[in-house]
Amino acid sequence: MRILIISNNYPSEEAPTYGVFVYNLVQQFVKLGHEITVIAPRTIWKKPLIGQRAKQNYGEELATIYRPYVVSASNKQIFNFNTHLIGEKFMVKAVRETVKKENLQFDVVYGHFLVNGIIAVKALSYLGKPIFVAEGELKNINLRKTYYKDSDYQKLISKIEGFIAVSPQIKDNLIEVGVNSDKITISPNAVDFNQFFKRDKVEMRMKHKLPLDKKLVIFVGRFVHDKGPSRVLKAVENIDNTEIIFIGGGSDELISDKIVFKDKVPTNEVHEYLSAADIFVLPTLHEGSCNAIVEAMACGLPIISSDIPEIRFQCEPEFSILVNPLSVEAINEALSNTLFNDEKLMEMGVNAMKYSKKFDITQRAKNIINFMLPSVK
């Protein structure tokens, strides 16, 4: 099958960690024997990296990629108009022109996230090809709806053949905004077990110059309030012989002697830092289906995360402790009761690895292909 992927969230040499989960799925589609073309528009405001970071590569690329430049106007609400619609027009134009200029041939269109699905509808529905959308963020669905008149929004989503929801909560939200339940399949985010598996802890700590004599907590995600890195840092501050690894980037200012590493890392190194740690903590306020949690599970880490429906869907008590994500005290208690019980850490880690096998990215890719295939003429 020939699949055209539309995604404004896809890694590049300038941003090798951006949209890695989309890239991983795309590579699986190719490995399953499908012909994949990706249109990944990039904003003209994006500044190229310089120095060593400019030389980073996000990984082997098996698909054909087109990266047209577009103008972005953010998403500011001005009376009844949202500036997102300005950028959307440029995106639609870029997608349509790329298809025409390159004479792209495809059987089906896959938009990763609703924003790209709507762009696909506006740019390509005249071709009569089925359009599918994957959605993984509750906030995206409701936010997107506010940009349009209700009648216009309903017309747009009615032209989408099917939706891939990463959790039951996403499915319910799609139904709330008018999507027929028969058009939705649930397929949680998944992990590549060829990359994410448990390495030797001491070896990984020595490789990355991490302390050998401390308990290490790891956080992977954006450094923003909703993900909770500042709450993790506060929770760890008064726990002796414990330090923390922060993988990611963002606006939260994280400063402490407890931090032994804080930065973005290439995708092919994330599993090494996970393997170096003792426990994974992510007090997120909302998710769709959390890639970082599944990756940590695959690397044999116990999970401390949020007692919210999306995380309960991913985690079992045998390897996780779910708490109020806004409570520093609850995070601290979960860590204190677990970190220095080596037998418990080992048991939870083994259970996490076993459970992670449910989230195989190759099987997920097959499920998505099988969902789209009946619509291809």
Secondary structure, DSSP 8 states (H G I E B T S, - for coil): -EEEEE-S----SSSTTTTHHHHHHHHHHHHTT-EEEEE--EETT-----GGGGG-------SEEE--EE---TT-EETTEETHHHHHHHHHHHHHHHHHHTT---SEEEEESHHHHHHHHHHHGGGT--EEEEE--HHHHHHHHTTS-HHHHHHHHHT--EEEESSHHHHHHHHHTT--GGGEEE----B-TTT-S---HHHHHHHTT--SSSEEEEEES-SSTTT-HHHHHHHHTTSTTEEEEEES--S-----TTEEEEE---HHHHHHHHHH-SEEEE--S--SS-HHHHHHHHTT--EEEE-SHHHHHH--TTTEEEE-TT-HHHHHHHHHTTTT-HHHHHHHHHHHHHHHTT-BHHHHHHHHHHHHGGG--
